[in-house]
Amino acid sequence: MLNKSYFEDLMYGRAASCFWDPVLCALSRGYGIAIRMRRALYSLRFYQSKELSLPVISVGNITLGGTGKTPTVIGIGTLLLQKGKRPAVISRGYGRTSEGDALVVSDGRTVLVDAQTGGDEPVLIGSKLRGAPVVVGKSKYHAALNAVHLFDPDVLILDDGYQHIRLKRTLDIVLVDAENPFGNGRLFPAGILREPVSALSRAHAVLITKGERTEDVERLKKIIAQLTKARIFSSQFLPIDVIDCCSGERQPLSFLQGARVLMLAGIARPASLAALLKSLDASVVAESIYPDHYVYEKSDLAVCYKKAIAENADIIITTEKDAVRLKPLKPQGVYALSIELSVHEREEWNAFILAHV
């Protein structure tokens, strides 16, 4: 049976098809033409980019999800708050059921909607970035105007904004996954590229994520340096603790040491969670993998519990993004691994960000 997960496997190179591969390549060529035409229309001023009267920091990528935009937005927002700034976060809120160009997910104090209404990533950002309002909208420009009107921020953080040409940015940061930088080099839907790799030339900074292996990072820096004059930084996501998805109670990372774990994930690149669990000496004895942004139902949890019992798993571990989608189901015995961004060149990174606000 064909489903979203199957096509994701094709795009990420986890599967192959003699029939679908040529079809996806043909669609990819059409997608590439559409990208070039759109940019040409802006270059020829058929469409105008809008400029706001405050700094706009964009965190984006040129591939499909899984590079770590959400923890990066949270990390930048935390830095700005620590320096006395008043940031607001703008996002589309992918996968949300609400409609319209402006929905306040968080007023900076309280998360006002659930993940299904506001999107899992904006809800997660709102829950972790206290002090920064989060506004979502199909048009990031209109959402930004709404945020400025309601909250009077002095800087905006644009989540997934690299392709949003309509709104001018002060700083364009592009994330590149060290584990899978550009996939098979093909544009969507034949591959994971949203734009050709040459699009990195527009960036002001490139942040390599998941850069635990120094030799891989240095090799990737050399490749990126040939594509852009942007500043290049590297980073990794560090596990902080483990959170009970029901009670919110936190456990130290030692909670996972030697544990038999069932990994539950509905994210673009579940292998990244598996790698983190392995680094913490947890043994992943079973997996329940779903498509990115998957909306869980009670039946999914039932299957997960059954598999955990069959494999004699001690605990069920998921991501924080999954946890906000699981929360309405009150998932007993499910824990989320909490992570944060750690930039290797921390002082240089902080100074670079603050110089643009």
C-alpha positions in Angstrom: 0.0 0.0 0.0 1.4 3.4 -1.0 1.5 6.0 1.7 3.4 9.1 2.8 6.0 7.0 4.6 6.7 5.0 1.5 7.4 8.1 -0.6 9.6 9.6 2.2 11.6 6.4 2.0 12.1 6.9 -1.7 13.2 10.6 -1.3 15.6 9.8 1.6 17.1 6.9 -0.3 15.8 4.3 2.1 13.9 2.5 -0.7 14.0 2.3 -4.5 11.4 1.7 -7.2 11.8 1.0 -10.9 8.5 2.6 -11.6 8.4 5.6 -9.2 12.0 6.8 -9.5 11.6 8.0 -13.1 8.3 9.5 -12.3 9.7 11.4 -9.3 12.7 12.6 -11.4 10.3 14.0 -14.0 8.3 15.8 -11.3 11.6 17.1 -9.9 12.5 18.8 -13.1 9.2 20.5 -13.2 9.7 21.6 -9.6 13.1 23.1 -10.5 11.6 25.1 -13.3 8.9 26.5 -11.0 11.6 27.5 -8.4 13.6 29.4 -11.0 10.5 31.1 -12.4 9.5 32.3 -9.0 12.9 33.8 -8.2 13.0 35.4 -11.6 9.7 37.1 -11.0 11.0 38.6 -7.8 14.3 39.6 -9.5 12.3 41.3 -12.3 10.1 43.0 -9.6 6.9 41.5 -10.8 6.6 40.6 -7.1 8.0 42.8 -4.3 9.7 41.6 -1.1 8.4 43.4 2.0 10.7 45.0 4.6 9.9 45.5 8.3 11.3 48.1 10.5 13.0 45.6 12.8 15.7 42.9 12.4 14.5 39.6 11.0 16.6 36.5 11.6 15.7 33.5 9.4 16.5 29.9 10.3 16.0 27.6 7.3 17.5 25.0 5.1 17.6 23.9 1.5 16.5 20.3 2.3 13.4 18.7 3.7 13.0 18.6 7.5 15.3 17.0 10.0 18.2 19.5 10.1 17.2 20.8 13.6 15.5 24.1 12.9 13.4 24.0 16.0 16.2 23.6 18.6 18.2 26.2 16.7 15.3 28.7 16.9 15.0 28.0 20.6 18.8 28.5 21.0 18.8 31.8 19.2 15.7 33.0 21.1 17.3 32.0 24.4 20.4 34.0 23.6 18.4 37.1 22.6 16.3 36.9 25.8 19.4 36.6 27.9 20.7 39.8 26.3 17.6 41.7 27.1 16.0 41.6 23.6 12.3 41.1 23.0 12.1 38.4 20.2 9.0 36.9 18.7 9.0 33.8 16.6 7.1 33.5 13.3 6.3 30.1 11.7 3.9 28.6 9.2 2.9 25.9 11.7 3.1 23.0 9.3 0.4 20.4 9.7 -1.9 22.5 11.8 -5.6 22.3 11.4 -6.3 26.0 12.0 -6.6 28.3 9.0 -5.9 31.9 8.5 -2.8 34.1 8.3 -2.3 34.8 12.0 -2.8 32.6 15.0 -1.1 33.3 18.4 0.3 30.0 19.6 2.0 31.6 22.6 1.8 35.1 24.1 5.3 34.6 25.6 3.8 33.4 28.9 1.4 30.7 28.1 0.9 28.3 25.2 -2.6 29.0 24.1 -3.4 26.1 21.6 -2.5 22.4 21.2 -0.2 20.9 18.7 -3.0 20.0 16.3 -4.3 23.5 16.2 -1.0 25.4 16.1 1.5 22.9 14.8 3.8 20.7 16.8 7.0 22.8 16.3 5.5 26.2 17.2 3.9 24.6 20.3 7.2 23.1 21.3 9.0 26.5 20.7 6.3 28.3 22.8 6.7 25.8 25.7 10.5 26.0 25.8 11.0 29.7 24.9 9.2 31.5 27.7 9.3 35.3 27.1 9.0 35.1 23.3 5.6 35.2 21.6 5.0 32.6 18.8 2.7 33.5 15.9 1.9 31.2 13.0 0.3 31.9 9.6 0.2 30.6 6.0 1.8 34.0 5.1 4.8 34.6 7.3 4.7 38.2 6.3 1.2 38.7 7.6 2.0 36.6 10.7 5.0 38.9 11.3 2.8 42.1 10.9 0.4 40.6 13.5 3.2 39.8 15.9 4.6 43.3 15.6 1.1 44.8 16.2 0.3 42.6 19.2 3.6 42.3 21.0 5.9 45.0 19.9 9.1 42.8 19.6 12.4 44.3 18.7 13.6 41.3 16.6 11.8 38.5 14.7 13.0 34.9 14.4 11.6 33.4 11.2 11.3 29.6 11.5 11.9 27.9 8.2 12.2 31.2 6.3 14.9 30.6 3.7 12.5 30.1 0.8 10.1 32.9 2.0 11.3 35.6 -0.4 8.3 37.8 0.3 9.8 39.0 3.6 13.2 40.5 3.6 15.7 39.2 6.3 18.5 40.9 8.1 20.2 37.6 8.6 19.7 34.3 6.7 21.0 31.2 8.5 20.9 27.9 6.7 21.2 24.6 8.5 23.0 21.6 6.9 22.9 18.2 8.4 26.3 16.7 8.7 24.9 13.1 8.5 23.1 13.7 5.3 23.9 17.1 3.9 22.2 17.1 0.5 20.7 13.6 0.1 21.1 12.2 -3.4 21.6 15.7 -4.9 18.1 15.7 -6.5 15.3 18.2 -6.0 12.0 17.3 -4.4 10.2 15.0 -4.9 13.0 12.8 -6.4 15.3 13.8 -3.5 15.3 15.9 -0.3 16.5 19.2 -1.8 14.1 22.1 -1.7 16.5 24.2 -3.8 19.8 23.4 -5.6 22.9 23.4 -3.5 23.9 26.6 -5.3 21.2 28.4 -3.2 23.6 28.4 -0.3 25.2 31.4 -2.0 22.4 33.6 -0.6 23.1 32.7 3.0 24.8 34.9 5.5 25.7 31.9 7.7 25.7 28.2 7.4 25.3 26.1 10.6 26.3 22.5 10.3 24.2 20.4 12.7 24.7 16.9 14.1 28.5 17.6 13.8 29.7 15.0 16.4 32.3 13.6 14.0 35.1 16.2 13.6 36.4 14.7 10.4 33.0 14.8 8.7 32.5 18.4 9.7 35.8 19.6 8.4 35.2 17.8 5.1 31.8 19.3 4.8 33.1 22.8 5.6 35.4 22.6 2.6 32.5 21.6 0.3 30.3 24.4 1.6 33.0 27.0 1.4 33.1 26.4 -2.4 29.4 27.2 -2.6 29.1 30.3 -0.5 31.0 33.2 1.2 28.8 32.8 4.3 30.3 32.3 7.7 30.3 28.6 8.5 29.7 27.3 12.0 29.2 23.7 13.3 27.1 22.3 16.1 25.5 19.3 17.7 22.4 18.6 19.7 23.2 17.6 23.3 20.8 15.5 25.4 19.9 17.3 28.6 17.5 15.1 30.4 14.4 12.8 30.1 10.9 14.1 30.6 7.8 12.1 31.5 5.2 12.9 28.8 2.3 12.8 31.2 3.6 14.4 34.5 6.4 16.5 33.1 8.7 15.0 35.7 12.4 15.1 34.7 14.9 12.3 35.0 18.7 12.5 34.6 20.3 11.0 31.5 21.5 8.1 33.7 17.8 7.0 33.6 18.6 5.6 30.1 21.9 3.9 30.8 21.6 0.2 30.2 17.8 0.5 29.6 16.0 -1.6 26.9 14.2 1.1 24.9 11.4 1.1 22.4 12.0 4.2 20.2 8.8 6.0 19.1 9.3 8.7 16.5 7.4 10.6 13.9 10.1 12.9 12.6 11.9 13.3 9.3 15.1 11.5 10.3 14.5 9.1 13.2 18.1 7.8 12.9 19.2 10.9 14.7 17.2 9.9 17.8 18.6 6.4 17.6 22.1 7.7 17.5 21.5 9.9 20.6 20.1 6.9 22.5 23.0 4.8 21.6 25.4 7.5 22.8 23.6 7.4 26.2 24.2 3.6 26.4 20.5 2.8 25.9 19.7 -0.4 23.9 17.0 0.2 21.2 15.3 -3.2 21.1 12.3 -2.1 19.0 11.1 0.9 17.0 7.7 2.4 16.1 8.4 4.8 13.2 5.8 7.2 11.7 5.9 10.0 9.1 7.0 13.5 10.1 4.3 15.5 11.9 2.2 12.3 12.3 -1.0 12.8 14.3 -1.1 9.9 16.8 -4.2 8.0 17.8 -4.9 5.7 20.7 -4.6 2.7 18.4 -1.0 3.8 17.6 -0.1 3.8 21.3 -1.8 0.4 21.8 0.4 -1.1 19.1 3.4 0.6 20.7 2.7 -0.8 24.1 2.1 -4.3 22.7 5.5 -4.2 20.9 7.2 -2.9 24.0 5.9 -5.8 26.0 6.8 -8.3 23.3 10.4 -7.0 23.2 10.7 -6.8 27.0 11.4 -3.0 26.7 11.9 -1.1 30.0 10.7 2.3 28.7 9.4 4.0 25.6 11.4 7.0 24.4 10.3 9.7 21.9 11.3 13.2 20.9 10.0 16.5 22.4 8.3 17.2 19.1 6.5 13.9 19.2 5.6 14.5 22.9 3.5 17.6 22.1 1.5 15.5 19.6 1.2 12.6 22.0 0.1 14.8 25.0 -3.7 14.7 24.3 -3.5 10.9 24.6 -2.0 11.0 28.1 0.7 8.4 27.1 1.6 6.6 30.3 5.2 5.3 30.5 6.4 7.4 27.5 9.4 9.7 28.0 10.8 12.4 25.8 14.5 13.0 25.3 15.2 16.7 25.8 18.0 18.3 23.7 19.6 21.7 23.2 21.8 23.2 20.5 25.5 23.4 21.3 27.5 25.5 18.7 31.1 24.5 18.7 32.3 28.1 18.0 30.0 29.4 20.7 31.5 32.8 21.4 31.9 33.6 17.7 28.3 32.4 17.0 26.8 34.5 19.8 28.7 37.6 18.7 27.6 37.0 15.0 23.9 36.8 16.0 24.0 39.8 18.3 25.8 41.9 15.7 22.7 41.7 13.5 20.0 42.8 16.0 
